Amino acid sequence: MKKKFRVKISPSILDSNFAEIKKTIKILERAKVNYIHFDVMDGNFVPNLTFGPKLIKPLRRLTKLPFDTHLMIKTPGRYIKDYVKAGSDIITFHFEAAKNPAAVIRQIKKAGLKAGMSIKPKTPVKKILKYVKDLDLILIMSVEPGFGGQKFMKKVLTKAKILRKSIDENKYKCLIEIDGGINTETAPLACSAGVDIIVAGSFIFKSKNPKKTIADLRKSVERCRQ
């Protein structure tokens, strides 16, 4: 019997209320999300400044949910150790930010974590295909990284389809994640294109009932790829 496919959900807490972060984490646990997504921005690689390992570390004590850390920073290899110590389970860096992507992948895996690589909307997917066999996750940005609440770029779905074909044909274990403009209308499109994990931030945390919104998001993709 074929195993039922279920899209994983990784809420980005960037748009949550940090003054009530404990409450937010409890909501995510009750909603049975798969990960908590951290958008780390340095104000250099992307035009926004968010938070670093000092914010992530104290949250590690509050939950057992896996931490999905997305580094939108220059020279990511210099800071991997900091995010390992902060309690990350997955560290995703940008292909465009690393001079030697293979070395950063090895660095993350040597620390015992899962390694992810992300690409911006304008970066051709063919540039990262050679790394797929060594990755645990590939994050496709469906907006220009930097700010939440942007409109979903449908053109990036072609990248997901190419990656899905490569992963399936070669029997790689790499998962495909997508981030940017995800809601109940765009999530099914992403899932149909081959995405395994959806990241949603403003759609969840700007709603009146985040738990219900997560349930609605899950329902929107429940029949995908059956």
C-alpha positions in Angstrom: 0.0 0.0 0.0 1.4 3.4 -1.0 2.3 5.6 1.9 0.1 8.7 2.2 1.9 11.9 1.4 1.5 14.8 3.8 2.9 18.3 3.3 4.9 19.5 6.3 4.3 23.0 7.7 7.1 25.3 9.0 5.6 28.5 10.4 8.0 31.5 10.2 7.8 33.4 13.5 9.2 36.6 11.9 5.7 38.1 11.8 4.7 36.8 15.2 4.4 38.9 18.4 7.7 38.3 20.2 6.3 39.8 23.4 4.1 36.7 23.5 6.6 34.2 22.1 5.9 31.5 24.7 2.2 31.6 23.9 3.0 31.5 20.2 5.1 28.4 20.6 2.3 26.7 22.5 -0.1 27.5 19.7 2.3 25.9 17.2 2.7 22.8 19.3 -1.1 22.4 19.6 -1.5 22.9 15.9 1.0 20.1 15.4 3.3 21.9 13.0 6.4 20.1 11.9 9.0 22.8 12.4 9.5 26.4 13.6 11.1 28.5 10.9 13.6 31.2 11.8 14.3 33.9 9.2 17.8 35.2 10.0 18.7 38.4 8.1 21.8 40.5 8.4 20.7 43.7 6.7 23.5 43.1 4.1 22.7 40.0 2.0 19.1 41.1 2.2 17.6 44.5 2.9 16.3 43.7 6.4 17.7 43.0 9.8 16.0 40.5 12.1 17.6 38.4 14.8 20.5 36.1 15.5 21.5 33.1 17.7 21.0 35.0 21.0 17.2 35.1 20.3 17.0 31.5 19.1 19.0 29.9 22.0 16.6 30.7 24.9 13.6 29.4 22.8 15.3 26.0 22.5 14.3 25.3 26.1 10.6 26.0 25.4 9.9 23.3 22.8 11.0 20.1 21.2 9.8 21.2 17.8 12.7 21.1 15.3 14.2 24.5 14.5 14.4 25.2 10.8 16.9 28.0 10.6 17.2 30.0 7.3 20.4 32.1 7.1 20.0 35.1 4.8 23.4 36.4 5.6 26.8 36.9 3.9 29.6 34.4 4.4 27.4 31.9 6.2 30.3 29.5 7.0 31.6 32.0 9.5 28.5 31.7 11.7 27.4 28.0 11.4 28.8 27.2 14.9 26.7 30.0 16.5 23.5 28.5 15.1 24.5 25.0 16.0 25.0 26.1 19.6 21.7 28.0 19.5 19.9 24.7 19.0 19.1 24.6 15.3 18.1 21.2 13.8 18.3 22.3 10.2 20.6 25.1 8.9 19.8 26.4 5.5 22.2 28.9 3.8 22.0 30.7 0.5 23.8 29.4 -2.5 24.4 33.0 -3.6 26.1 33.9 -0.3 28.6 31.1 -0.1 31.9 31.1 -2.0 32.3 27.3 -1.4 28.8 25.8 -0.9 30.1 22.3 -0.7 32.3 23.3 2.3 29.4 24.9 4.1 27.3 21.7 3.6 30.1 19.6 5.0 30.5 22.0 8.0 26.8 21.7 8.9 26.7 18.0 8.6 29.9 17.6 10.6 28.1 19.3 13.4 25.4 16.6 13.2 22.7 18.9 11.7 20.7 18.6 8.6 22.0 20.8 5.8 19.8 23.0 3.6 20.5 25.3 0.6 18.3 28.2 -0.6 18.1 30.0 -3.9 16.6 33.4 -4.7 13.9 33.7 -7.4 16.3 34.8 -10.1 18.9 32.1 -9.5 18.6 29.2 -12.1 18.0 25.9 -10.4 20.5 24.2 -12.6 23.3 25.9 -10.6 22.5 23.8 -7.5 21.6 20.4 -9.0 25.1 19.0 -8.3 24.6 19.6 -4.6 21.2 17.9 -4.2 22.7 14.5 -3.4 24.4 15.9 -0.3 21.6 18.1 0.9 18.7 17.3 3.3 16.7 20.3 2.1 16.4 22.8 -0.7 14.5 26.0 0.0 13.0 27.8 -3.0 12.3 31.4 -2.4 9.0 32.4 -4.0 9.5 36.1 -3.2 12.6 38.2 -3.0 14.0 37.5 0.4 14.0 40.4 2.9 10.4 41.1 3.9 7.3 39.2 4.7 3.9 39.7 3.1 5.1 39.7 -0.5 3.2 38.3 -3.5 3.9 34.7 -4.5 5.9 34.3 -7.7 4.4 31.4 -9.7 7.4 31.2 -12.1 9.5 29.5 -9.4 7.2 26.5 -9.5 9.2 25.3 -12.5 12.2 25.0 -10.2 10.3 22.8 -7.9 9.3 20.5 -10.7 12.8 20.2 -11.9 14.1 19.4 -8.4 11.2 16.9 -7.8 12.2 15.0 -11.0 15.9 15.0 -10.1 15.2 13.8 -6.5 12.8 11.1 -7.5 14.8 9.8 -10.5 18.0 9.6 -8.4 16.2 8.5 -5.2 17.8 11.3 -3.2 16.4 12.0 0.3 16.4 15.7 -0.1 13.2 17.6 0.8 11.9 20.6 -1.2 10.8 23.6 0.9 9.2 26.9 -0.4 8.9 30.2 1.3 7.2 33.5 0.3 3.6 34.4 -0.3 2.2 31.1 1.0 -1.5 30.8 1.7 -4.4 28.5 1.1 -4.4 29.4 -2.6 -0.7 29.2 -3.3 0.2 26.2 -1.1 -1.7 23.7 -3.3 0.2 25.0 -6.4 3.5 24.5 -4.6 2.5 21.0 -3.4 1.4 20.0 -6.9 4.8 21.1 -8.2 6.6 18.8 -5.9 7.2 20.7 -2.7 7.4 18.8 0.6 7.5 21.7 3.2 5.6 25.0 3.1 6.8 28.0 5.1 4.1 30.6 6.0 4.6 33.6 8.2 2.3 36.7 7.8 -0.6 34.5 6.6 -0.5 32.7 9.9 0.4 35.3 12.4 -1.6 38.2 11.0 -4.7 36.1 11.1 -7.1 36.4 14.1 -6.8 32.7 14.8 -3.3 31.2 14.0 -4.2 27.7 15.0 -7.3 27.7 12.7 -5.3 29.2 9.9 -2.7 26.5 10.2 -5.5 23.9 10.0 -6.9 25.7 6.9 -3.5 25.6 5.3 -3.1 21.9 6.0 -6.5 21.2 4.7 -5.8 23.1 1.4 -3.0 20.6 0.6 -4.4 17.4 2.1 -5.3 15.9 -1.3 -2.1 16.9 -2.9 0.0 14.2 -4.6 -2.1 11.3 -3.4 
